[in-house]
Amino acid sequence: MCRFFLPSMKQPATKTEMNFLNMSPEEDNSSSNSTEYTFQDSTKKHQGNASFGMSVFNLGNAIMGSGILGLSYAMANTGIALFVILLMAVAIFSLYSVHLLLKTANEGGALVYEQLGYKAFGLPGKLAASFSITMQNIGAMSSYLYIVKYELPIVIQAFLGTSNGEWYTNGDYLVLIVTLAIILPLSLLRNLGYLGYTSGFSLLCMVFFLIVVIIKKFQIPWLNMTLHHPNISEDNSEDHCTPKYFVFNSQTVYAVPILSFAFVCHPAILPMYEELKDRSRRKMQGVANVSFLAMFIMYLLAALFGYLTFNVHVEPELLHTYSKIFKFDVVLLIVRLAVLTAVTLTVPVVLFPVSRERRPEFSWIRHTVITVVLLAGTNALVIFVPTIRDIFGFIGASAAAMLIFILPSAFYIKLVKKEPMKSMQKIGATAFLLCGLVVMVGSMTLIMMDWLQNTTASPEAPANGH
């Protein structure tokens, strides 16, 4: 899941144009205009100072997010083998998408996602890119606030020892309080440079979470779970303990959107490319390969050990599932506090590129109105949408599919003029585009059918995960 990358948040963000990325024709022959390279062009270019290792870490920050909390649920509804296949496929497709983006950036001469859209398809292309990024960021903010809604009541109950339905343990009220008291004041500030470090803190929190998930697998024997979990009977506990390798049910449709949501980071690729020291397309692709491999391993471990711990009873948000077993656990309480702190401070960072003033003159009124409207809409989603699974599914099937599959391949087909349409590269990009359309349309259709079926079958049933 993409967090917006802000290489220099202390200054107003501006769109950056590039002329062939400070590369000579010998370094990159994909551009039909490479013969226009001059020494003057190279000296005018922004010189990045981010090392390979730091770029890997930054991209890992951009990829990692709340999506990791939903992967065990995806595995429970696909089975271990099918999940691994889908995880590998989405990771490989995401890397191929990065390859298309980098090559298109060389040809299109822009290091801004929306600007590539404008160069490829004019205003409609720019609007499509902007809308997809905005939707993805709103989905990310919603997922973060869902974590507040799920986890903060548990933390308060652990400290106060109360669980009798007091108003201050109601997740809906707590989301509104946190938004008004912390997130809104931070989001209204013009400069968020000091919050840039929260991405690194969030990544460390998720690594800590992964370690705890692995440890807890060996501390929660399944036979003891039947004593604590009211929904598990002795008769079927053995069947529920057996891991499945292939599972197909009504929830399987959410697997690909959840995985897409977890891997999308593509709007951050080009700004990171600009900041890379001694940049080249091959070097940036290497950064992406290492980052995606690391995230693939973390995602697989988190999903596997979470699934093996709870099997079919894992909830759409994994961390919340542990509250069914541990009413008070110090380690889990520390994890919850760390994750809550990280996501609360990350919401203003994610909101910043959506609400910031795009014009040269800054307007406090416009900035305030946009911020308030976006936060109000996001809070409404969190309060009224039944589960975090629906956010993962809808955003993963729409905005994430656009950013990973459809837009990069469409930009590549339009802007890379040197390669004919009958070339293997263009044929591959066209197939990738069609694959993205199938994923988006198919997933959205099946998800909406599942929503309608659930609404018709049990209109007054309590929402899962609340």
C-alpha positions, 0 to 999 in steps of 0.5 A: 500500500502506497504511502506518499513519498515526500523527498522535501516536505519542508518546501512546497511540492512542485512538479518536476520535469526531466530531460532523459533523467541525466543519462547519456544515450549510451546509458539508455537507448529506449528513448527515441529522443536520446540523440538530443542529450547535451552536457547542458541538459545533464548539468541542469538536472536535479542530482539525487543523493539517496543511496541504494540502501536508503532507497530500498528502505524508502520504497519498503516504507511506501509499500508496507502499510495496513494491508499486511493486517488483511493478508491472513484473512486472504489466506484463510479464504484461498488456502496456503497454496493458492495464496502463495501463487496469487502473492507471487503473481501480484508481486511479479506484476507489480515489478513489471509495472515498475519496469513499464513506469521507469521506461515510460518516464525516460520516453515521456520526460516527466517524473510525476505520475499525473504529468505522464498521464497528461503527456500520454492522453492530455487532460483525461489522462492526468485526471485518471491518474490524479483520481486513482492516486486520490482514491488510493490515498483515501483508502489508505487513510480509511484503513488507518482509521479502521485500525484506530476503530478496532484497536483503541477500544481494546487498549482502553479496556486493557488499561481501565478494565472495563468492557460494559459498553461505555461510550469511551470504548465505542470505536466510532466515537474514538475515531471522531475524537482522534480525528478532531484532537490529533489528525485534523490539527496536524493535517491543517499545518502547511509544513509536515516535514517533521512527520516524514520520519513516521514512515520509518517508524511505521515500518519498524512497527510492522516488523515488530508486529510480524515477530509477535505474530510468529511468536504467538503462533507457538504460544496459542495451542489450538486445543486451548482456543476452544476454551476461550473462543465461544464460536468454536465447538469441540466437534469441529475444532479438529477440522478447523485446525487443519490448514487448507491448501486450496479454498474457494468460497464467497470471500475468495474474491477479496484475495487479489484486491487485498494483495493489490492494495498491499503492493501498490506503491507506484506513485512513489516510484518516480519521486524516488527515482529522482532522488536516487544517487547516480540514477539509472533505470537499471539501478532503480529496478534493482531497488524495486526488486530488493524492496519487493522481495523483502515485502514478499517475505514479510507478507508471506510470513505474516499471512502464514503464521496468522492463518496457522494460528487462527485458521478459518477464524481469522478476522479481516484485521489480524491484530484484532483477532488476538483480542479473542484469546488474550484479554490482556497481554503486555506484548500485544498491548505494546504492539497495539500502542505502537501501531496506533501511534504510527497510523495516527501520525501517518494519516496527515502524511497520506492526506498531504498530497491530496489536500495540499495547494497545487497553485503557486499562491497558498490559500488557507481557506482552500487548504482547510476546506479540502482537509475537513471535507476529506477527513469527514468523508473518510470518517464516514466511510470508517463508521458506516462501511461494515469492515476493513475488508470492504475497504481493502477489496474496493480500493484494491479492485479499483484504484490499486488495479488502475495504478498497478496494471492499467495506467502504467501499461497505457502510458507505455503503449502511448509514449514509447514511440520507438517500439512498434505495436507488434514488438514483444514489449508492446504486446506484453504491455497490451496483454498487461493492460487487458489483464488489469481490466479483467482484474478490475471489472471482474473483482468489482463485479464479484465484490458487489455481488457479494455485498448484495448477497450479504445485504439480502441474506442478513440485512440486520446481521452484525458486521464482522469484526466489530 
